[in-house]
């Protein structure tokens, strides 16, 4: 595979992760699910969701006044071939509840890793597997 194609695939995979973060922050489950292959799998802890009908459920239970922002930093994409790639991305997510912006800022909710696999489909590059691994989490206040 030539370097130009490799860079194009890397860029498309990085863009997909950025678009995923924006869709999740907006609470747009339809846009988020569209980034997955038809049989794509989303894992977070014990939660495993498969396909476009299940994947949006990860954000469907959020309170209406929850404001969330993902900061995606290090993204390392490994192109396997013309039809598959993997990535490891570091994320930090802030969240707070309220309708009036700006909201008071607290510690990040969590910092972790996204372990991703991509597949080239007739509709373009899509996520075939997306696993969220929390490495650091905000302490819950003791009551």
C-alpha positions in Angstrom: 0.0 0.0 0.0 1.4 3.4 -0.9 1.9 6.1 1.6 -0.8 8.4 0.1 -3.5 5.8 0.6 -2.3 5.0 4.1 -2.5 8.7 5.1 -5.9 9.0 3.6 -7.2 6.1 5.6 -5.6 7.4 8.8 -7.2 10.8 8.2 -10.7 9.3 7.6 -10.4 7.2 10.8 -9.3 10.2 12.9 -12.2 12.3 11.4 -14.7 9.5 12.3 -13.5 9.6 15.9 -13.9 13.4 16.1 -17.4 13.2 14.6 -18.2 10.4 17.1 -17.2 12.7 20.0 -19.4 15.6 18.7 -22.4 13.3 18.1 -22.1 11.9 21.6 -21.7 15.4 23.1 -24.8 16.6 21.2 -26.7 13.5 22.3 -27.3 12.6 18.7 -27.8 8.8 18.8 -28.8 8.6 15.2 -25.6 10.3 14.0 -23.5 8.2 16.4 -25.0 4.9 15.2 -24.5 5.9 11.5 -20.7 5.9 12.2 -20.8 2.1 12.9 -20.9 -0.8 10.4 -24.3 -2.6 10.4 -23.0 -5.2 12.8 -20.8 -2.8 14.7 -20.3 -3.3 18.5 -19.9 -0.7 21.2 -18.5 -1.8 24.6 -18.3 0.2 27.8 -17.6 -1.9 30.9 -20.3 -4.6 31.1 -22.5 -2.9 28.5 -22.3 -4.4 25.0 -24.5 -2.9 22.2 -24.7 -4.2 18.7 -26.0 -2.5 15.5 -27.9 0.7 14.8 -30.9 -0.2 16.9 -29.0 -0.8 20.1 -26.0 1.6 19.9 -27.9 4.8 20.5 -29.1 3.4 23.8 -25.8 4.4 25.4 -26.9 8.0 25.3 -30.7 7.5 25.3 -30.9 7.5 29.1 -29.1 10.8 29.7 -30.9 13.6 31.5 -32.0 16.4 29.1 -29.9 19.0 31.0 -26.6 17.0 30.8 -23.9 18.9 29.0 -20.9 16.8 28.0 -17.7 17.5 26.1 -15.1 15.0 25.0 -11.5 16.1 24.5 -9.9 13.6 22.2 -6.1 13.9 22.3 -3.7 11.2 21.2 -5.0 9.2 18.3 -2.8 6.4 17.0 -4.2 4.8 13.8 -2.7 1.5 12.5 -3.8 0.7 8.9 -4.0 -3.0 8.5 -4.9 -3.1 4.8 -7.2 -1.2 2.3 -10.3 -2.4 4.2 -9.4 -2.4 7.9 -7.6 -0.3 10.5 -7.4 0.0 14.3 -6.9 2.9 16.6 -6.1 3.8 20.2 -7.3 7.2 21.2 -7.1 9.0 24.6 -10.1 10.9 25.8 -11.0 13.2 28.6 -14.7 14.0 29.3 -16.2 16.8 31.3 -19.9 16.9 32.2 -22.3 19.0 34.2 -26.0 19.6 34.4 -27.7 22.8 33.7 -29.4 24.9 31.0 -27.6 28.2 31.4 -24.1 28.3 29.9 -21.4 28.6 30.8 -21.6 25.9 33.5 -19.2 25.7 36.5 -16.3 23.4 35.7 -15.3 20.5 37.9 -12.7 17.8 37.5 -13.1 15.7 34.4 -15.7 13.0 34.7 -13.3 10.4 33.3 -10.1 10.0 31.3 -9.5 6.9 29.3 -8.9 5.1 26.1 -11.0 4.3 23.0 -10.0 1.0 21.4 -11.4 1.0 17.9 -11.5 -1.2 14.8 -12.6 0.3 11.5 -13.9 -1.3 8.3 -14.2 0.1 4.8 -17.8 -0.3 3.7 -19.7 0.7 0.5 -20.7 3.8 2.5 -17.2 4.6 3.6 -15.1 3.9 6.7 -17.2 2.8 9.7 -16.5 1.6 13.2 -16.7 -2.2 13.5 -15.8 -2.2 17.2 -15.5 0.6 19.7 -14.5 -0.1 23.3 -14.4 2.6 26.0 -11.9 1.9 28.8 -12.0 4.3 31.7 -8.6 4.7 33.3 -9.4 7.5 35.7 -12.8 8.5 37.1 -14.0 11.4 39.2 -14.5 10.4 42.8 -18.1 10.3 44.0 -18.6 12.6 47.0 -19.1 10.7 50.2 -22.4 11.5 51.9 
